[in-house]
Amino acid sequence: MSLANVHTQLKAILLADAGLADWARRHFSETFTALDANRPIARIAPDDYPVFVLELGDAETGPEVSNYSQFVTDTIEVAVGWYEDDPDTAFAQHTELSSLMIKAVMGKGTLNDAATMAWVSKRAGDKSVNHPRHFVTFTVAVEYQEKNP
């Protein structure tokens, strides 16, 4: 288990999730793209929407075990962005998206064995400050064990 594998698996799970894919197709007739590392919203190309932007968050480590392994509780911030002119429609999309993100991570709670467990621990909306672009950030908490070879 490693942070790189956790990140790779989370991104793959989100891109492959049927519920999230259906949400994007129904609302935008598009599929999600995924970008690594946070970036200014103005630098995200229009063709990238709807988009997952994955950024590494904060981590805490547990006690070391005989120079062999160390437990890590980490976070990955997943900002989901899309275009919507109508505020009421954007609110409904945000509400539906929240449930779908939780279910996508919960449905693969070990991130294909990349982690001991993963869950959505927090959600934060952008309060429409980027309207007509909308972003919701989901904090995905992940527990895994780093091992010394």
FENLINSUL-V83419 format. One record per backbone hydrogen bond with DSSP energy under -0.5 kcal/mol. CO is the residue of the C=O (numbers start at 1). NH is the residue of the N-H. If there is no record, write none. Layout:
# FENLINSUL-V83419
co:CO nh:NH
co:CO nh:NH
This chain:
# FENLINSUL-V83419
co:2 nh:6
co:3 nh:7
co:4 nh:8
co:5 nh:9
co:6 nh:10
co:7 nh:11
co:8 nh:12
co:9 nh:13
co:10 nh:14
co:11 nh:15
co:12 nh:16
co:13 nh:17
co:17 nh:21
co:18 nh:22
co:19 nh:23
co:20 nh:24
co:21 nh:25
co:22 nh:26
co:23 nh:27
co:24 nh:28
co:24 nh:29
co:24 nh:30
co:25 nh:29
co:33 nh:52
co:35 nh:54
co:40 nh:43
co:41 nh:44
co:43 nh:45
co:45 nh:48
co:46 nh:49
co:48 nh:33
co:50 nh:33
co:51 nh:81
co:52 nh:35
co:52 nh:54
co:53 nh:79
co:54 nh:37
co:55 nh:77
co:58 nh:75
co:60 nh:73
co:63 nh:71
co:64 nh:66
co:65 nh:68
co:65 nh:69
co:68 nh:148
co:69 nh:65
co:70 nh:146
co:71 nh:62
co:72 nh:74
co:72 nh:144
co:73 nh:60
co:74 nh:142
co:75 nh:57
co:76 nh:78
co:76 nh:140
co:77 nh:55
co:77 nh:79
co:78 nh:80
co:78 nh:138
co:79 nh:53
co:79 nh:81
co:80 nh:136
co:81 nh:50
co:81 nh:51
co:82 nh:134
co:85 nh:87
co:86 nh:90
co:87 nh:91
co:88 nh:92
co:89 nh:93
co:90 nh:94
co:91 nh:95
co:92 nh:96
co:93 nh:97
co:94 nh:98
co:95 nh:99
co:96 nh:100
co:97 nh:101
co:98 nh:102
co:99 nh:103
co:100 nh:104
co:101 nh:105
co:102 nh:106
co:103 nh:107
co:104 nh:108
co:105 nh:108
co:106 nh:109
co:108 nh:111
co:109 nh:118
co:110 nh:114
co:110 nh:115
co:111 nh:114
co:117 nh:143
co:119 nh:121
co:119 nh:141
co:122 nh:139
co:124 nh:137
co:126 nh:129
co:128 nh:131
co:130 nh:133
co:132 nh:84
co:134 nh:82
co:135 nh:126
co:136 nh:80
co:136 nh:138
co:137 nh:124
co:138 nh:78
co:138 nh:140
co:139 nh:121
co:139 nh:122
co:139 nh:141
co:140 nh:76
co:141 nh:119
co:142 nh:74
co:143 nh:116
co:143 nh:117
co:144 nh:72
co:146 nh:70
